[in-house]
């Protein structure tokens, strides 16, 4: 587990740490208090991953195509 704030993590960093935390919790190799702390961090990591995926989906949705299916640019993003 890193000390990097979850909100600063890339999708790849967050998913890697989340997988590691899940593995530790599944194997029961931590005490109850540590398990609770890991679960809370895991919930934050899951939320970060979901947000980054939604962000990527919105960017993809903004790509415009011409009649032959070629990308021609992007539509303005309405945040």
Secondary structure, DSSP 8 states (H G I E B T S, - for coil): ---S-GGG--HHHHHHHHHHHHHHHHTT-S-HHHHHHHHHHHHHHHHHHHHHHHHHHHHHHTEEE-TTS-EEEE-----
